């Protein structure tokens, strides 16, 4: 995943969750709320916290 840094105005790669099975979790919807990125895939959902570089399922 890449995130746009609004201070540096540069796209940056962010840490990905190593346990994600990308064949099953390809995101088909996403939203940003309360400084978190929410992704919805066919079999699962994930939340990314950019400030902490942390994923949750």
C-alpha positions in Angstrom: 0.0 0.0 0.0 1.1 3.5 -0.6 0.0 6.6 1.3 0.3 10.2 0.3 2.2 12.3 2.8 0.5 15.7 2.8 3.5 17.4 4.5 6.2 16.2 2.0 3.7 15.8 -0.9 5.3 12.4 -1.7 3.7 9.0 -2.0 5.3 6.6 0.5 5.2 2.8 0.8 3.9 1.7 4.1 4.2 -1.5 6.0 1.9 -4.3 4.9 0.5 -7.0 7.1 2.6 -10.1 6.5 -0.3 -12.5 7.3 -2.6 -11.1 4.7 -3.5 -13.5 1.9 -3.6 -11.0 -1.0 -5.5 -13.5 -3.3 -8.4 -13.4 -0.8 -8.1 -9.8 0.5 -7.8 -7.7 -2.6 -9.7 -4.6 -1.6 -12.9 -3.9 -3.5 -13.9 -0.9 -1.3 -12.1 1.5 1.0 -12.9 4.5 3.2 -11.0 7.0 5.4 -12.4 7.9 8.7 -10.9 9.2 11.9 -7.3 9.0 10.6 -7.7 5.3 9.7 -8.0 3.6 6.3 -10.7 0.9 6.2 -10.6 -1.7 3.4 -13.3 -4.3 2.6 -12.4 -7.4 0.7 -14.4 -10.5 -0.3 -13.5 -12.5 2.7 -12.2 -10.0 5.2 -11.8 -6.4 6.3 -8.8 -4.5 7.5 -8.0 -1.2 9.2 -4.7 0.6 8.7 -3.5 3.3 11.2 -0.9 5.3 9.2 0.4 7.2 12.3 1.3 3.9 14.0 2.0 1.9 10.8 -0.3 -0.7 12.2 -2.9 -3.1 10.7 -5.9 -4.6 12.4 -8.4 -7.2 11.1 
